[in-house]
Amino acid sequence: MRRLDTFVLIDAWDRGHMLPADAWALWLLGKALAQEGRSADDLCYWPVGVRDRELLRLREAQFGARLEGLAGCPRCGADAEFELPADALIAAPSGIGAAQFDIEGLRVECRPVNTDDLLAIDAGADVESVADALFDRCVVVTGQDGVRLCAGSVPSAVRVAVNDYLERADPQADLRLHIQCPACGHEWQAGFDIVSFLWKEVSDRVRRLLGEVHELASAYGWSEAEILALRPSRRQYYLGMLTS
């Protein structure tokens, strides 16, 4: 995947202040796919893990082959740094699609969660309510009488079977990092969300770019477009002359 140019990156930053995180991810990935001549018409129906795999590839093209970040220790609250190759987070596609199976006399049909599902639910609800809403969107459970059961009324064995299916069908959707706290030695598995991670990197990069625009525009009177059109090496040279 090819990196996005500076103007698209700044546009992405603007939109990130207005769009829900998952909608922003669709917009950004759609731009990346379009510049490769790939269709993004059904992007919102891709399984979340398939979307996130492509976002990881975009992130690697844009910001490099290594990931660096911080995670708060759940025991002592200290910051723990992590660093790893970006491709270490890319899980192999499962090749598993929608599934049907019978369990405890019930017929179960399920498919992986997609971005359309995430955008349709109340992201501000409690964890249990979100899980139930996603279950009802992605899973159909019917009894022998043909009546559909909602998430709150299915046996726990069905929930376990569905969760097992989702883990196998879309392993990229739930990434975990093994982290050890340097302060207290506590080890834990931290969830990794490529959407929020990528947003932070885009935001940091764009704020730095806009700071450079401000300095050069103030000194030389150039427009934002003129400054951003400069090659990074030339832009840095001009900035260096301002402080020499």
Secondary structure, DSSP 8 states (H G I E B T S, - for coil): -----HHHHHHHHHHHTTS-HHHHHHHHHHHHHHTTT---TTGGGSBHHHHHHHHHHHHHHHH-SEEEEEEE-TTT--EEEEEEEGGGG---------EEEEETTEEEEE---BHHHHHHS-TTS-HHHHHHHHHHHHEEEE-TT--EE-GGGS-HHHHHHHHHHHHHH-GGGSEEEEEE-TTT--EEEEEE-HHHHHHHHHHHHHHHHHHHHHHHHHHH---HHHHHHS-HHHHHHHHHHHH-
